[in-house]
Each structure stands twice: as C-alpha cells, then as structure tokens.
Amino acid sequence: MTHENIFWSEGQVTQQQRWARMGHKGCVVWLTGLSGSGKSTLSRGLERELFASGLHAFVLDGDNLRHGLNSNLGFSHEDRTENIRRASEVGCLLASAGHVAIIALISPYRQDRQVAREVARAGGCEFVEIFVDAPLNVCEQRDRKDLYRRARAGEIRDFTGIDAPYEAPENPEIRVRTGELSIEACLALMLESLVPRLRLDPS
C-alpha cells in the first residue's frame, strides 16, 4: 500500500525514447515450472542468444534473488507471493528501461503470476509467460541438488510438487516441453515467438 505522502517522480526521458535507443522494446519474460524443469538453463540460454543478436537481456534468477533482494523471505505461501511481487517490480523497471527482463521462478500460484503480469502491463511493458513443462518424475531424475529426496524425507518443508502445490499455467504465451525436447529445440521455439514481440512499431 502506497503512503499518502509519497508521490511518483516523472523523468524527462520517456519509455519510448529509451526503447528507441536500445533498438527494441523492453519486455518481461517469465519462466515458470517445477524445480528441475529447466528454467535456469533456458533463461541463461535465452539471455545468451538475445545478447548475441544485439538485444539487451538480463536474467533475474530465483535463487540469485534469494541471496540478496529476497534474502529475508522463506517459502510459505505469503513469502512466495512477496518474492514474486518484488521480482515483478524489478523486472518491470528493467523492461521500462529497454531490457528484456528474463525472470526464472517456480512461481507456483496462478494468482501471483497474474499479479506479475498486471505489474508489467501497468508499466506499459509486455509480459510473456513461458511454461517450462516437465513431469515431476523427470524433474526428480534431474535433481542435482538432492532437493526432492530431502523433501520426500521431510527434511525440507513446503517444497513445490511434494507438499506444496504447483498450479500450471492455463494459457501461457509459450510452452516448452523440456521432458521431450532438447534445450536447443526449446530455445528455438522461445526465440521464434519472442523476437517478433520485441520489434519496435514503425513510426
């Protein structure tokens, strides 16, 4: 809730001017999926491919955010909601400045992801939800951090997919089935859909 004595400060450089300088629109690209589905791998690959093409992209990874900005948050429903709210606001700022903000978070609840979409739209930025879709058994097989085993043993509580729910997107802009497709094929699908959205409207 905004305090009544706090006012928005308008800058003298518009969003459109910033995007023109960058050469493309800013955008919030939101990757959601279970732990182990491939979100971090795909987000880093997408960042690399966009950067190599001359676009400005930056990844906000869920684990990295919890080392700094969100280090005071746990994994309760309320803390997950706040985690997503903060990531949404930062992503919108980056997108407004002309970056492709790639946010990789489990973000298990549809309502929280809808709030993230609304934050981006309120900032005049497009929001692209990417469902990184892999079955739970595939994610468990990829579990390099041993998190699923520890969750099933009761050593980790509120773990998404085990004792906390994951609400899959119903109408994501992009869906990549990482249990069936290679990383390269998933990246190709993402880029095919995403790059046209970043083109500036002809003046």
Buried (B, 14 or more C-beta within 10 A) or exposed (E): EEEEEEEEEEEEEEBBEBBBEBEBBBBBBBBBBBBBBBBBBBBBBBBEBBEEEEBBBBBBBBEEBBEEBBEEBEBEEEBBBBBBBBBBBBBBBBBBBBBBBBBBBBBBBEEBBEBBBEBBEEBBBBBBBBBBBBBBEBBBEBBEEEBBEBBEEEEBEBBBBBEBEBBEBEEBBBBBBBBEBEEEEBBBBBBEBBBEBBEEEEE
